[in-house]
């Protein structure tokens, strides 16, 4: 089962792949420490902050709506059972 944190990680990797940029380049254009981005991607961040995701979106030149508008997010299971 896919969870929200995994979906966020997958989306960041997808967006970097589409733009042919590295994780360090993403951190640089988003003015974030590379460790912050890597914490999300390597699962050390169990609950990435929305503000961090917004800053990544700003660096990529997309909106939060564009970030979350994917089948993966639309089909997530409920986190609360």
C-alpha positions as CSV (number, residue, x, y, z in Angstrom):
1,X,0.0,0.0,0.0
2,X,1.3,3.4,-1.0
3,X,1.4,6.0,1.8
4,X,1.5,9.8,1.5
5,X,5.2,10.2,2.4
6,X,6.1,7.7,-0.3
7,X,3.9,9.5,-2.8
8,X,5.7,12.8,-2.0
9,X,9.1,11.1,-2.5
10,X,8.0,9.6,-5.8
11,X,6.6,12.9,-7.0
12,X,9.8,14.8,-6.2
13,X,11.9,12.1,-8.0
14,X,9.5,12.3,-11.0
15,X,9.8,16.0,-11.3
16,X,13.6,16.0,-11.0
17,X,13.7,13.3,-13.7
18,X,11.4,15.3,-16.0
19,X,13.7,18.3,-15.6
20,X,16.9,16.3,-15.7
21,X,18.1,17.8,-12.4
22,X,19.8,16.2,-9.5
23,X,18.7,16.2,-5.9
24,X,21.4,18.7,-5.0
25,X,20.4,20.9,-7.9
26,X,16.8,20.8,-6.6
27,X,18.0,21.8,-3.2
28,X,20.0,24.6,-4.7
29,X,17.2,26.1,-6.8
30,X,14.8,25.8,-3.8
31,X,17.3,27.4,-1.4
32,X,17.0,24.3,0.9
33,X,19.8,22.4,2.5
34,X,20.4,19.2,0.5
35,X,20.0,17.3,3.8
36,X,16.3,18.5,4.0
37,X,15.5,17.1,0.5
38,X,17.4,13.9,1.1
39,X,15.6,13.4,4.4
40,X,12.3,13.2,2.5
41,X,13.7,11.0,-0.3
42,X,15.5,8.5,2.0
43,X,12.6,8.2,4.4
44,X,14.2,9.9,7.4
45,X,11.5,12.5,7.3
46,X,8.3,10.6,8.3
47,X,6.1,13.7,7.9
48,X,7.5,16.3,5.4
49,X,6.1,19.7,6.1
50,X,3.8,21.3,3.6
51,X,6.0,24.4,3.7
52,X,9.0,22.4,2.6
53,X,7.0,20.9,-0.3
54,X,5.8,24.5,-1.2
55,X,9.4,25.7,-1.2
56,X,10.4,22.8,-3.5
57,X,7.5,23.7,-5.8
58,X,8.6,27.3,-5.9
59,X,12.1,26.2,-6.9
60,X,10.6,24.0,-9.7
61,X,8.2,26.8,-10.8
62,X,5.0,24.9,-10.1
63,X,2.1,25.3,-7.8
64,X,1.2,23.0,-4.9
65,X,-1.9,22.0,-6.9
66,X,0.3,20.9,-9.8
67,X,2.5,19.0,-7.4
68,X,-0.4,17.0,-5.9
69,X,-2.4,16.6,-9.1
70,X,-1.4,13.1,-9.9
71,X,-3.2,9.7,-10.0
72,X,-0.9,8.6,-7.2
73,X,-2.1,11.3,-4.8
74,X,-5.7,10.9,-6.0
75,X,-5.8,7.2,-5.2
76,X,-4.1,7.2,-1.8
77,X,-5.5,5.0,0.9
78,X,-6.8,6.7,4.0
79,X,-4.1,7.2,6.6
80,X,-6.5,6.8,9.5
81,X,-8.1,3.3,9.7
